Amino acid sequence: MNKDILKKTADTIRSLSIDAIQKANSGHPGLPLGMADIGTVLFSEFLKFNPENDKWFNRDRFVLSGGHGSMLLYSLLHLYGYELSLDDIKEFRQWESKTPGHPEYQDTAGVETTTGPLGQGIANAVGMALSETILASKYNSENRIIDHYTYVMAGDGDLQEGVSHEVCSFAGHNKLGKLIMFYDSNNITIDGKTDLTFSEDIEKRFSSYNWHVSEIDGHNINEIRQAVIKAQEESNKPSLIICKTVIGFGSPNKAGSSSVHGSPLGKEEIILTKENLCVSLDKFYVPAEVYEFTKNIADKGIEAEEKWKANFNLYKHSNEDAANELLKVMNNEIPDIELAEFEANAKIATRSSSGKILDQAAVQIPILIGGSADLTPSNNTRAKSQTTYSPNNRSGDYIHYGVREFGMAAIMNGMALHGGIIPYGGTFFVFSDYMRPAIRLAALMGLQVIYVFTHDSIGLGEDGPTHQPVEHLASLRAIPNLVNLRPMDANETVVAWKIALERKNGPTSIVLTRQALNNVERNGRDFAHAENAKKGAYVISEDVDFDIIIMASGSEVEIALEAKNILNQKGIEVRVISMLSAELFDEQSDEYKKMILPEYQQNRIAVEAGVSLSWYKYIGTEGKVIGLDRFGASAPYKTLYENFGITAENIVKIVVEMLAEKK
């Protein structure tokens, strides 16, 4: 391909980027200036895409992990035919524009993920590459319907973040040969030169991960081209291309310095930079020959999807059942499934009932891919039908992530973004702390990701306060668009899984016990059936003229029911509410909320073996919370509940005192 037009396209990207950043008076010109050559070669010669259908399932994926350099991506998308106009470029970082400061998934056609904080884009790319191998193994025949690369662009900041170590180790171990990473090695971070903090040998680091590693001049078009070709030829290892670049390339006074990382160049420096690059001084100028060149590339991408559709028709002719299933898979459709209820009065930990539910679900849902961060026997996350994913078994539907909680969560985001897979992953609830940044981005993007959190409270017992998640429910309840489900028995766990599998617009956590719980026999009223847990909260047991409302979640509902029995003997009538999900309850109509928590009854107590913070909006000004506003301790779980006052007897005592005060 003509080197001159590639160079002119790269310089046009540079020019558009610095103009948009200057107009916004905000942004990061260093990365777009430094990586424009690589972006141009990738989009012009290698990336398989259709700008008229950015959701084409067999497209190559491109992830800009350093999302602060978003103007590089926006310039590429504009030039190569995506639905992103020059006017959109001019609205960089403005209210409701298609060009926000960092690329946002679903806001802009062609943006594959909200990478957000550094490091997670690499992890998302690993998840995408992982998904490609799983689906290709399951559905490809002589017609390779699933066959694409995942490219990711990352910098020094990405590689310093801990999550990059987790996921790059995982990728190398699993030989994800269609993952290719461009490392923008410019020796600069915000604080200054990287030798302030960073002295490791990147080539040796990635070679030890089992990656194929090469090093090039990131401004030499031929070297970029040859490096990508060699990376594609290496099918048994992911590839790292170390691109030696100059941050702010082209800027006479700022190139190579930390000052060009995150501030506009300034009007005078823009003129000098454009003169240095030999481009027009006009703002937002795109030469006609560049538009003509990139349009030809875009047209080839449109043709590529048409060829793929023809290939799919051939595939369907000889693999009709698989093709029909794959069509549903590509749309993330799940079949109607049957999940059996558990017998009343059985005693079983909700982590165990969850495992039995997964045994049923896994055989019915081909796109359900499970895993755990090295806690499979404890999390009960592996269904009997599932096989282990490995380089020798790409169709495996159970992934051993190793002790990599953050990596697991961020990889699952990439799997969900890729499409065709509903990922779920397990760990102890306390380790959700390690996962929180990825959980937040899953919620922000509206991804269907399922977290199986076991050992949900002080109920795990002897491991002590370091492993007892007292503050975690309140913390996760604070994340918008995350639904947290803490079932109180086996049949509520069935409902929890139904909710998680049906919920497509955001992540769901299922928070489960280590200790066994009674599977409650409801009192016969229609609204007491476990299915009503889908509304977040429901009445599980009540007396006709109840004097008090006791609400609880998870294992504490059983304690609340025990307290009700004692209070009934004292002539006190009680309504008990099971709060499976505060988030789902908050979504209900005012009419339903008032039916569950009638305004006339302000005698209310909430019970949960965790911090009290998230309960006050339900108990009103006159209610009380029996919780745990301190860390736990090491002891058998029954001893802990007794010493911390989370018992039926203590509930009874507080109810009696509350009612006595109001007489």
C-alpha positions as CSV (number, residue, x, y, z in Angstrom):
1,M,0.0,0.0,0.0
2,N,1.3,3.5,-0.9
3,K,3.4,4.8,2.0
4,D,2.7,8.4,1.1
5,I,-1.1,8.1,1.5
6,L,-0.7,6.2,4.8
7,K,1.6,9.0,6.1
8,K,-0.8,11.7,5.0
9,T,-3.7,9.8,6.7
10,A,-1.7,9.5,9.9
11,D,-0.9,13.2,9.9
12,T,-4.6,14.0,9.2
13,I,-5.4,12.1,12.3
14,R,-2.8,14.1,14.2
15,S,-4.2,17.4,12.9
16,L,-7.9,16.5,13.7
17,S,-6.9,15.4,17.2
18,I,-5.0,18.5,18.2
19,D,-7.7,20.7,16.7
20,A,-10.5,19.0,18.7
21,I,-8.5,19.0,21.9
22,Q,-7.7,22.7,21.4
23,K,-11.3,23.6,20.7
24,A,-12.5,21.7,23.9
25,N,-9.6,23.2,25.8
26,S,-9.3,19.8,27.4
27,G,-7.9,16.4,26.4
28,H,-4.7,14.4,25.7
29,P,-2.8,15.1,22.5
30,G,0.3,13.0,23.3
31,L,-1.1,9.6,22.5
32,P,-2.9,10.5,19.2
33,L,0.2,12.3,17.9
34,G,2.4,9.4,18.9
35,M,0.3,6.4,17.8
36,A,-1.3,7.8,14.6
37,D,1.0,5.8,12.3
38,I,0.1,2.5,14.0
39,G,-3.6,3.2,14.0
40,T,-3.5,4.1,10.3
41,V,-1.7,0.9,9.3
42,L,-4.0,-1.2,11.4
43,F,-7.2,0.2,10.0
44,S,-5.9,0.5,6.4
45,E,-4.3,-2.9,6.0
46,F,-5.3,-5.4,8.7
47,L,-8.5,-4.5,10.7
48,K,-11.6,-6.4,9.5
49,F,-14.6,-4.1,10.0
50,N,-17.7,-2.8,8.4
51,P,-18.4,0.9,9.3
52,E,-22.0,0.5,8.3
53,N,-22.5,-2.3,10.8
54,D,-20.3,-1.9,13.8
55,K,-22.0,-5.0,15.4
56,W,-21.0,-7.4,12.7
57,F,-20.3,-10.5,14.7
58,N,-17.1,-11.6,12.9
59,R,-15.4,-8.2,12.9
60,D,-12.0,-7.8,14.4
61,R,-12.1,-6.0,17.7
62,F,-10.0,-3.0,18.4
63,V,-9.6,-1.7,22.0
64,L,-7.9,1.6,22.9
65,S,-6.9,0.7,26.4
66,G,-5.5,4.2,27.1
67,G,-9.0,5.8,26.7
68,H,-7.6,9.2,27.5
69,G,-6.2,9.2,23.9
70,S,-9.7,9.0,22.6
71,M,-9.2,11.5,19.8
72,L,-7.0,8.9,18.1
73,L,-10.0,6.5,18.0
74,Y,-12.5,9.2,17.1
75,S,-10.4,10.4,14.2
76,L,-10.0,6.9,12.9
77,L,-13.7,6.2,13.2
78,H,-14.5,9.4,11.3
79,L,-12.1,8.8,8.5
80,Y,-12.9,5.2,8.0
81,G,-16.6,5.7,7.5
82,Y,-18.3,5.2,10.9
83,E,-21.3,7.2,11.9
84,L,-19.2,10.0,13.4
85,S,-19.2,13.3,11.5
86,L,-16.7,16.1,11.4
87,D,-19.2,18.1,13.5
88,D,-19.1,15.3,16.1
89,I,-15.3,15.7,16.2
90,K,-15.8,19.4,16.8
91,E,-18.0,18.6,19.8
92,F,-15.3,16.7,21.6
93,R,-15.9,16.5,25.3
94,Q,-19.2,18.4,25.1
95,W,-22.6,17.6,26.6
96,E,-24.3,14.6,25.0
97,S,-21.8,14.5,22.1
98,K,-20.7,11.3,20.4
99,T,-17.1,12.1,21.4
100,P,-16.9,12.1,25.2
101,G,-13.5,12.5,26.9
102,H,-13.0,8.7,27.2
103,P,-14.7,6.4,24.7
104,E,-18.0,5.1,26.1
105,Y,-19.5,1.9,24.9
106,Q,-22.9,2.3,23.1
107,D,-22.4,6.1,22.9
108,T,-20.3,5.9,19.7
109,A,-20.4,3.4,16.8
110,G,-17.2,1.6,16.6
111,V,-16.3,1.9,20.3
112,E,-15.9,-1.7,21.6
113,T,-15.7,-0.9,25.3
114,T,-15.6,1.7,28.0
115,T,-12.0,1.1,29.0
116,G,-12.0,3.7,31.8
117,P,-9.1,3.4,34.2
118,L,-5.9,2.1,32.7
119,G,-5.3,-1.7,32.4
120,Q,-8.9,-2.8,32.0
121,G,-8.9,-2.3,28.3
122,I,-6.2,-5.0,28.0
123,A,-8.3,-7.3,30.2
124,N,-11.4,-6.6,28.0
125,A,-9.3,-7.5,24.9
126,V,-8.2,-10.8,26.6
127,G,-11.9,-11.6,27.2
128,M,-12.8,-10.9,23.6
129,A,-10.0,-13.1,22.3
130,L,-11.0,-15.8,24.8
131,S,-14.6,-15.7,23.5
132,E,-13.5,-15.9,19.9
133,T,-11.7,-19.2,20.7
134,I,-14.7,-20.7,22.6
135,L,-17.2,-19.8,19.9
136,A,-15.0,-20.8,17.0
137,S,-14.4,-24.2,18.6
138,K,-18.1,-24.8,19.3
139,Y,-19.5,-23.7,15.9
140,N,-16.9,-23.7,13.1
141,S,-16.9,-26.4,10.5
142,E,-15.1,-26.2,7.2
143,N,-16.8,-22.8,7.0
144,R,-15.0,-20.7,9.5
145,I,-17.9,-18.5,10.7
146,I,-16.1,-17.3,13.8
147,D,-12.6,-16.2,12.8
148,H,-11.3,-12.8,13.9
149,Y,-8.5,-11.0,15.7
150,T,-8.5,-8.8,18.8
151,Y,-6.1,-5.8,18.7
152,V,-5.4,-3.7,21.7
153,M,-3.4,-0.5,22.1
154,A,-1.8,0.1,25.5
155,G,0.8,2.3,27.1
156,D,3.2,2.4,30.1
157,G,0.3,3.2,32.5
158,D,-1.7,0.2,31.4
159,L,1.3,-2.1,31.9
160,Q,2.0,-0.7,35.4
161,E,-1.5,-1.4,36.6
162,G,-1.7,-4.7,38.4
163,V,-4.6,-6.0,36.4
164,S,-2.4,-6.1,33.3
165,H,-0.1,-8.7,35.0
166,E,-3.1,-10.9,35.9
167,V,-4.7,-10.9,32.4
168,C,-1.5,-11.1,30.4
169,S,-0.3,-14.1,32.4
170,F,-3.8,-15.7,31.8
171,A,-3.6,-14.9,28.1
172,G,-0.2,-16.4,27.7
173,H,-1.1,-19.5,29.6
174,N,-4.1,-20.1,27.4
175,K,-2.2,-19.4,24.2
176,L,-4.6,-16.8,22.8
177,G,-2.8,-16.5,19.5
178,K,-5.3,-14.1,18.0
179,L,-4.6,-11.4,20.6
180,I,-2.2,-8.7,19.4
181,M,-1.2,-5.8,21.6
182,F,0.6,-2.6,20.5
183,Y,2.6,-1.2,23.4
184,D,3.1,2.5,23.1
185,S,6.6,2.6,24.6
186,N,7.4,6.3,24.8
187,N,9.1,6.4,28.2
188,I,6.8,9.1,29.5
189,T,4.0,9.2,32.1
190,I,2.2,12.1,33.7
191,D,4.9,12.6,36.4
192,G,7.7,12.6,33.9
193,K,10.1,10.0,32.5
194,T,9.2,6.4,33.3
195,D,12.5,5.7,35.0
196,L,11.0,7.5,38.0
197,T,9.0,4.4,38.7
198,F,9.4,1.8,36.0
199,S,12.5,-0.2,35.2
200,E,11.4,-3.7,34.3
201,D,12.3,-5.4,31.1
202,I,9.0,-5.6,29.2
203,E,10.3,-8.0,26.6
204,K,11.5,-10.5,29.3
205,R,8.3,-10.0,31.3
206,F,6.0,-10.9,28.3
207,S,8.3,-13.7,27.1
208,S,7.9,-15.2,30.6
209,Y,4.1,-15.0,30.2
210,N,4.5,-17.1,27.0
211,W,3.9,-14.2,24.6
212,H,5.5,-13.6,21.2
213,V,7.4,-10.3,21.5
214,S,8.8,-8.0,18.8
215,E,10.1,-4.4,18.9
216,I,9.8,-1.8,16.2
217,D,10.0,1.9,15.4
218,G,6.4,2.9,15.9
219,H,6.7,5.6,13.3
220,N,8.1,3.3,10.5
221,I,5.2,2.1,8.4
222,N,7.0,-0.9,6.9
223,E,8.1,-2.1,10.4
224,I,4.6,-1.8,11.7
225,R,3.2,-3.8,8.8
226,Q,5.8,-6.6,9.1
227,A,5.3,-6.8,12.9
228,V,1.6,-7.3,12.5
229,I,2.1,-10.0,9.8
230,K,4.5,-11.9,12.1
231,A,2.1,-11.6,15.0
232,Q,-0.7,-13.0,12.9
233,E,1.6,-15.9,11.9
234,E,2.1,-16.8,15.5
235,S,-1.0,-18.8,16.3
236,N,0.0,-20.4,19.6
237,K,1.0,-17.2,21.5
238,P,-0.5,-13.8,22.0
239,S,1.7,-11.1,20.5
240,L,3.2,-8.0,22.0
241,I,4.6,-5.4,19.6
242,I,6.7,-3.0,21.4
243,C,6.3,0.3,19.5
244,K,9.1,2.8,20.2
245,T,7.3,6.1,19.8
246,V,7.6,9.7,20.6
247,I,4.8,11.1,22.7
248,G,3.4,14.2,21.0
249,F,5.2,13.3,17.8
250,G,5.4,16.3,15.5
251,S,5.2,19.0,18.1
252,P,8.5,21.0,17.9
253,N,8.6,22.1,21.5
254,K,6.6,19.5,23.4
255,A,7.2,16.2,21.8
256,G,8.9,13.7,24.1
257,S,7.8,15.5,27.3
258,S,5.2,14.8,29.9
259,S,3.6,18.2,29.3
260,V,2.1,16.9,26.0
261,H,0.3,14.0,27.7
262,G,-2.8,15.7,29.1
263,S,-3.0,19.4,28.0
264,P,-3.9,21.1,24.7
265,L,-0.9,22.1,22.7
266,G,-1.9,25.8,22.5
267,K,-2.7,27.8,19.4
268,E,0.9,28.7,18.6
269,E,2.2,25.2,19.1
270,I,-0.5,23.8,16.9
271,I,0.6,26.1,14.1
272,L,4.2,25.0,14.6
273,T,3.2,21.3,14.7
274,K,1.1,21.5,11.5
275,E,4.0,23.3,9.7
276,N,6.4,20.6,11.0
277,L,4.0,17.9,9.7
278,C,3.5,19.7,6.4
279,V,-0.3,19.7,6.8
280,S,-2.9,22.5,6.2
281,L,-3.1,25.1,8.9
282,D,-6.9,25.1,8.5
283,K,-8.8,23.8,11.5
284,F,-10.4,20.3,11.1
285,Y,-9.0,20.0,7.6
286,V,-9.2,16.6,5.8
287,P,-7.5,16.3,2.3
288,A,-9.8,14.9,-0.4
289,E,-7.3,12.2,-1.2
290,V,-7.4,11.0,2.4
291,Y,-11.2,10.7,2.4
292,E,-11.0,8.9,-1.0
293,F,-8.4,6.5,0.4
294,T,-10.3,5.7,3.6
295,K,-13.6,5.3,1.8
296,N,-12.0,2.6,-0.4
297,I,-10.9,0.8,2.8
298,A,-14.4,1.2,4.3
299,D,-16.0,-0.2,1.1
300,K,-13.7,-3.3,1.3
301,G,-15.0,-3.8,4.9
302,I,-18.6,-3.7,3.7
303,E,-17.7,-6.3,1.0
304,A,-16.0,-8.4,3.7
305,E,-19.3,-8.7,5.7
306,E,-21.2,-9.6,2.5
307,K,-18.7,-12.4,1.8
308,W,-19.2,-13.6,5.4
309,K,-22.9,-13.6,5.0
310,A,-22.6,-15.8,1.9
311,N,-20.3,-18.1,3.8
312,F,-22.8,-18.3,6.6
313,N,-25.5,-19.3,4.2
314,L,-23.3,-22.2,3.0
315,Y,-22.6,-23.1,6.6
316,K,-26.3,-23.1,7.4
317,H,-27.1,-25.3,4.4
318,S,-24.9,-28.1,5.8
319,N,-25.2,-27.3,9.6
320,E,-28.8,-26.1,10.0
321,D,-29.2,-26.9,13.7
322,A,-25.9,-25.4,14.6
323,A,-26.5,-22.3,12.4
324,N,-29.9,-21.7,14.0
325,E,-28.4,-22.0,17.5
326,L,-25.5,-19.7,16.5
327,L,-27.9,-17.0,15.3
328,K,-29.5,-17.1,18.8
329,V,-26.1,-17.1,20.4
330,M,-25.0,-14.1,18.4
331,N,-28.0,-12.2,19.7
332,N,-27.4,-13.4,23.3
333,E,-30.7,-15.2,23.3
334,I,-31.3,-17.9,25.9
335,P,-34.0,-20.6,25.6
336,D,-36.9,-20.9,28.0
337,I,-35.4,-22.9,30.8
338,E,-36.8,-25.1,33.6
339,L,-35.3,-24.8,37.1
340,A,-36.8,-27.2,39.6
341,E,-37.8,-25.9,43.0
342,F,-36.4,-27.4,46.2
343,E,-38.4,-29.3,48.8
344,A,-39.6,-27.3,51.8
345,N,-37.8,-27.9,55.1
346,A,-34.6,-29.2,53.5
347,K,-31.5,-27.6,55.0
348,I,-28.9,-26.5,52.5
349,A,-26.4,-23.6,52.1
350,T,-27.4,-21.3,49.4
351,R,-24.0,-21.8,47.7
352,S,-24.8,-25.5,47.5
353,S,-28.3,-24.9,46.1
354,S,-26.8,-22.5,43.6
355,G,-24.5,-25.3,42.4
356,K,-27.4,-27.6,41.9
357,I,-29.3,-24.9,40.0
358,L,-26.2,-24.5,37.7
359,D,-26.3,-28.2,37.0
360,Q,-29.8,-27.6,35.5
361,A,-29.0,-24.3,33.8
362,A,-25.7,-25.3,32.1
363,V,-27.2,-28.1,30.0
364,Q,-30.0,-25.8,28.8
365,I,-28.0,-22.6,28.0
366,P,-25.2,-23.0,25.5
367,I,-23.9,-19.5,26.0
368,L,-23.5,-19.8,29.8
369,I,-19.7,-19.9,30.5
370,G,-18.7,-20.3,34.1
371,G,-15.5,-19.9,36.1
372,S,-13.9,-19.1,39.4
373,A,-10.9,-17.4,40.8
374,D,-9.4,-20.6,42.2
375,L,-12.3,-21.3,44.5
376,T,-14.4,-23.8,42.4
377,P,-15.1,-26.3,45.2
378,S,-16.0,-23.5,47.7
379,N,-18.1,-21.5,45.2
380,N,-19.9,-24.5,43.7
381,T,-19.7,-22.8,40.4
382,R,-18.8,-25.8,38.2
383,A,-21.8,-27.6,36.8
384,K,-21.6,-31.4,36.3
385,S,-21.9,-31.1,32.6
386,Q,-19.1,-28.5,32.2
387,T,-15.6,-29.2,30.9
388,T,-12.5,-27.2,31.5
389,Y,-11.4,-24.6,29.0
390,S,-7.8,-25.0,27.9
391,P,-5.6,-24.7,24.8
392,N,-6.4,-28.3,24.2
393,N,-10.2,-27.9,24.8
394,R,-11.3,-24.6,23.3
395,S,-14.9,-25.5,23.6
396,G,-14.7,-25.9,27.4
397,D,-17.4,-24.0,29.2
398,Y,-15.7,-23.7,32.6
399,I,-12.7,-21.4,33.1
400,H,-10.1,-21.6,35.8
401,Y,-9.0,-18.0,36.2
402,G,-6.4,-18.7,38.9
403,V,-6.0,-16.3,41.9
404,R,-6.9,-13.3,39.8
405,E,-10.2,-11.8,41.0
406,F,-9.8,-8.4,39.3
407,G,-8.5,-10.1,36.1
408,M,-11.5,-12.5,36.1
409,A,-14.1,-9.7,36.4
410,A,-12.4,-7.6,33.7
411,I,-12.0,-10.6,31.4
412,M,-15.7,-11.4,31.9
413,N,-16.5,-7.8,30.8
414,G,-14.6,-8.5,27.6
415,M,-16.5,-11.8,27.1
416,A,-19.9,-10.0,27.5
417,L,-18.8,-7.2,25.1
418,H,-17.7,-9.7,22.5
419,G,-21.2,-11.2,22.5
420,G,-22.4,-14.7,22.3
421,I,-21.6,-15.5,25.9
422,I,-23.1,-14.9,29.3
423,P,-20.2,-15.1,31.7
424,Y,-20.4,-15.9,35.4
425,G,-17.5,-16.1,37.8
426,G,-17.2,-17.0,41.5
427,T,-15.1,-16.0,44.5
428,F,-15.6,-15.2,48.2
429,F,-17.7,-12.1,48.7
430,V,-15.0,-10.3,50.6
431,F,-12.8,-10.5,47.5
432,S,-15.3,-8.4,45.6
433,D,-13.1,-5.6,46.8
434,Y,-10.5,-6.7,44.2
435,M,-13.2,-6.8,41.5
436,R,-14.9,-3.5,42.2
437,P,-13.4,-1.4,39.3
438,A,-14.5,-4.0,36.8
439,I,-17.9,-4.4,38.4
440,R,-18.4,-0.7,38.2
441,L,-17.5,-0.6,34.4
442,A,-19.9,-3.6,33.8
443,A,-22.6,-1.6,35.4
444,L,-21.7,1.6,33.5
445,M,-21.8,-0.3,30.2
446,G,-24.9,-2.3,31.0
447,L,-23.3,-5.7,30.5
448,Q,-24.9,-9.0,31.4
449,V,-22.2,-10.4,33.8
450,I,-23.1,-12.6,36.8
451,Y,-21.0,-12.7,40.0
452,V,-21.4,-15.6,42.3
453,F,-20.2,-14.4,45.7
454,T,-20.1,-17.1,48.5
455,H,-19.1,-16.9,52.2
456,D,-21.4,-13.9,52.4
457,S,-21.1,-12.7,56.0
458,I,-19.8,-13.5,59.5
459,G,-21.6,-16.7,58.8
460,L,-18.4,-18.1,57.2
461,G,-17.1,-18.3,60.8
462,E,-13.5,-19.2,61.8
463,D,-11.6,-17.5,59.0
464,G,-12.1,-14.3,60.9
465,P,-12.6,-10.6,60.1
466,T,-10.2,-10.5,57.1
467,H,-12.6,-12.8,55.3
468,Q,-15.9,-11.7,56.7
469,P,-17.6,-9.2,54.3
470,V,-19.5,-6.9,56.7
471,E,-19.4,-3.7,54.5
472,H,-19.6,-5.2,51.1
473,L,-23.3,-5.4,50.5
474,A,-23.7,-1.7,51.4
475,S,-20.8,-0.9,49.2
476,L,-22.1,-2.8,46.1
477,R,-25.6,-1.4,46.7
478,A,-24.1,2.0,46.0
479,I,-23.1,1.1,42.4
480,P,-25.8,2.3,39.9
481,N,-27.2,-0.4,37.6
482,L,-25.8,-3.3,39.7
483,V,-28.5,-5.6,41.1
484,N,-27.4,-7.5,44.2
485,L,-29.4,-10.7,45.2
486,R,-29.0,-12.2,48.7
487,P,-31.4,-15.2,48.8
488,M,-32.7,-16.5,52.1
489,D,-33.1,-20.1,51.1
490,A,-32.8,-22.6,48.2
491,N,-36.0,-21.5,46.4
492,E,-35.1,-17.8,46.6
493,T,-31.8,-18.9,45.1
494,V,-33.7,-20.4,42.1
495,V,-35.4,-17.0,41.7
496,A,-32.1,-15.2,42.0
497,W,-30.6,-17.2,39.1
498,K,-33.7,-16.6,37.0
499,I,-33.3,-12.9,37.5
500,A,-29.6,-12.9,36.7
501,L,-30.2,-15.0,33.5
502,E,-33.1,-12.8,32.3
503,R,-31.5,-9.5,33.2
504,K,-29.6,-8.2,30.0
505,N,-29.0,-4.6,30.8
506,G,-26.6,-4.8,33.6
507,P,-24.5,-7.0,35.9
508,T,-26.0,-9.1,38.8
509,S,-24.4,-10.4,41.9
510,I,-25.7,-13.5,43.7
511,V,-24.6,-13.4,47.4
512,L,-24.6,-16.8,49.0
513,T,-24.0,-18.5,52.4
514,R,-21.5,-21.0,53.5
515,Q,-23.8,-22.2,56.4
516,A,-26.8,-24.3,55.8
517,L,-30.3,-22.6,55.9
518,N,-33.7,-24.1,56.2
519,N,-35.7,-24.1,53.0
520,V,-38.8,-22.3,54.2
521,E,-42.4,-23.4,53.7
522,R,-44.3,-20.3,52.9
523,N,-47.5,-19.6,54.7
524,G,-49.8,-20.3,51.7
525,R,-50.7,-16.8,50.7
526,D,-50.0,-16.0,47.0
527,F,-47.7,-13.1,47.7
528,A,-45.6,-15.2,50.0
529,H,-44.4,-17.5,47.1
530,A,-40.7,-17.3,46.4
531,E,-41.4,-16.0,42.8
532,N,-42.5,-12.7,44.4
533,A,-38.9,-12.2,45.3
534,K,-38.5,-11.0,41.7
535,K,-39.9,-7.7,43.0
536,G,-37.0,-7.4,45.4
537,A,-38.9,-7.6,48.6
538,Y,-42.1,-9.5,49.6
539,V,-44.0,-10.6,52.6
540,I,-42.9,-14.1,53.5
541,S,-45.0,-14.5,56.7
542,E,-47.4,-12.2,58.5
543,D,-50.2,-12.0,61.1
544,V,-53.4,-10.2,60.2
545,D,-53.1,-7.1,62.4
546,F,-49.3,-6.9,62.6
547,D,-47.8,-4.7,65.3
548,I,-44.3,-4.5,63.7
549,I,-42.5,-5.2,60.5
550,I,-39.3,-7.1,60.6
551,M,-37.3,-7.1,57.3
552,A,-34.1,-9.0,56.6
553,S,-32.0,-10.4,53.8
554,G,-30.4,-13.8,53.2
555,S,-29.6,-15.9,56.2
556,E,-31.1,-13.4,58.6
557,V,-34.6,-14.0,57.3
558,E,-34.6,-17.3,59.0
559,I,-33.7,-15.5,62.3
560,A,-36.5,-13.0,61.7
561,L,-39.0,-15.9,61.2
562,E,-37.8,-17.5,64.4
563,A,-38.3,-14.2,66.3
564,K,-41.8,-13.9,64.9
565,N,-42.7,-17.3,66.4
566,I,-41.5,-16.1,69.8
567,L,-43.2,-12.8,69.5
568,N,-46.5,-14.5,68.6
569,Q,-46.3,-16.4,71.8
570,K,-46.1,-13.1,73.6
571,G,-49.2,-11.9,71.7
572,I,-47.3,-9.6,69.3
573,E,-48.3,-9.9,65.7
574,V,-45.6,-9.6,63.1
575,R,-45.0,-9.1,59.3
576,V,-41.7,-10.6,58.0
577,I,-40.3,-9.3,54.8
578,S,-37.6,-11.0,52.8
579,M,-35.4,-8.4,51.0
580,L,-33.8,-10.4,48.2
581,S,-32.7,-7.2,46.4
582,A,-32.9,-3.6,47.5
583,E,-32.3,-2.5,44.0
584,L,-35.2,-4.4,42.5
585,F,-37.5,-3.3,45.3
586,D,-36.6,0.3,44.7
587,E,-37.7,-0.1,41.0
588,Q,-41.2,-1.2,42.0
589,S,-44.3,1.1,41.9
590,D,-45.1,3.3,44.8
591,E,-48.3,1.2,45.2
592,Y,-46.3,-2.0,45.7
593,K,-43.8,-0.4,48.0
594,K,-46.6,0.9,50.2
595,M,-48.3,-2.5,50.2
596,I,-45.1,-4.1,51.5
597,L,-44.1,-1.2,53.8
598,P,-47.4,0.5,54.7
599,E,-47.0,4.1,55.9
600,Y,-49.3,3.5,58.8
601,Q,-46.9,1.0,60.3
602,Q,-43.7,2.8,61.4
603,N,-42.7,0.1,63.9
604,R,-39.9,-1.4,61.7
605,I,-36.8,-3.4,62.3
606,A,-34.2,-4.4,59.7
607,V,-31.8,-7.3,60.3
608,E,-28.7,-8.0,58.4
609,A,-25.2,-9.4,59.3
610,G,-23.4,-6.4,57.9
611,V,-23.2,-2.6,58.2
612,S,-26.5,-0.9,58.7
613,L,-25.9,1.9,56.2
614,S,-28.3,0.8,53.4
615,W,-31.3,0.1,55.6
616,Y,-32.3,3.5,56.9
617,K,-34.4,4.5,53.9
618,Y,-36.7,1.5,54.7
619,I,-37.0,1.7,58.5
620,G,-38.0,5.4,58.7
621,T,-37.2,7.7,61.6
622,E,-38.7,5.4,64.3
623,G,-37.2,2.1,63.2
624,K,-34.0,0.3,64.2
625,V,-31.3,-1.7,62.5
626,I,-29.8,-4.9,64.0
627,G,-26.6,-5.1,62.1
628,L,-22.8,-5.1,62.4
629,D,-21.2,-1.7,62.3
630,R,-17.8,-3.2,63.1
631,F,-15.5,-5.9,61.8
632,G,-16.1,-9.5,62.7
633,A,-14.1,-12.0,64.6
634,S,-12.7,-15.5,64.4
635,A,-15.1,-18.1,66.0
636,P,-17.7,-20.6,64.9
637,Y,-20.5,-18.8,63.1
638,K,-23.2,-19.5,65.7
639,T,-20.9,-18.0,68.4
640,L,-20.5,-14.9,66.3
641,Y,-24.2,-14.3,65.7
642,E,-24.8,-14.7,69.4
643,N,-22.1,-12.3,70.5
644,F,-23.0,-9.7,67.9
645,G,-26.7,-9.8,68.9
646,I,-28.0,-11.0,65.5
647,T,-30.3,-13.5,67.1
648,A,-34.0,-14.1,67.4
649,E,-33.8,-13.4,71.1
650,N,-32.2,-10.0,70.6
651,I,-34.8,-9.1,67.9
652,V,-37.6,-10.0,70.4
653,K,-36.0,-7.9,73.1
654,I,-35.7,-4.9,70.8
655,V,-39.3,-5.3,69.5
656,V,-40.7,-5.5,73.1
657,E,-38.8,-2.4,74.1
658,M,-39.9,-0.5,71.0
659,L,-43.5,-1.3,71.5
660,A,-43.4,-0.6,75.2
661,E,-41.9,2.9,74.5
662,K,-44.9,3.7,72.3
663,K,-47.6,2.7,74.8
